[in-house]
Amino acid sequence: MAFEELLEDPVIQKYLHELVGPKGMPVAAAPPDGEVTDEELAEELGLELNDVRRALFILYENDLASYRRLRDEDSGWLTYLWTFEYDKIPEQLEEEMHRLLAALEDRREYERNHEFYLCENCGIRFEFGEGMEFGFECPQCGSDLEALENTRLVESMDRRIDELRDELNVETASVEV
């Protein structure tokens, strides 16, 4: 996938937005070719320098940007030259999907192996043991707790797990990341 196509992909845009947030998105969405300083980016994009630096650091922490330092021989000041490395995004998204799959499989097993009760007034869900502790009465409002059928939730998880497995070409139920 070409660099420009990569940035046009809505999934990748969402991923970048989740990482850097709305203030950092202009930095993440328009990476320059070659090296750039944080000051140049701030000026070019009309952003606060701290917002640019925060976004760059987040990208750096996620292996999507790197920098090299130059020391001005006269002043001793350090200048950081940043380079964006978005070629790793597809691999990182796949790792995220594997983590999501494992978490969904764990959650589905939890849902399958527990009995739940609900306070319909407060919307609070209790495991059987908690419900029993409270005499099957809501500790918030005193209403009776009703047995909660979570079959639709488990079925929805099953569908999402199957979709993720298909997308990741994963056959087995246990996924190691």
Buried (B, 14 or more C-beta within 10 A) or exposed (E): EEEEEBBEBEEBBEBBBEBBBEBBBBBBBEBEEEBBBBEBBBEBBEBEEEBBBBBBBBBBEBEBBEBEEEEEEEEEEEBBBBBBBBEEBBEBBEEEBBEBBBEBBEBBEEBEEEEBBBBEEEEBBBEBEBBEEBEBEBBEEEBEBEEBEBEEBBEEBBEBBEEBBEEBEBEEEEBEE
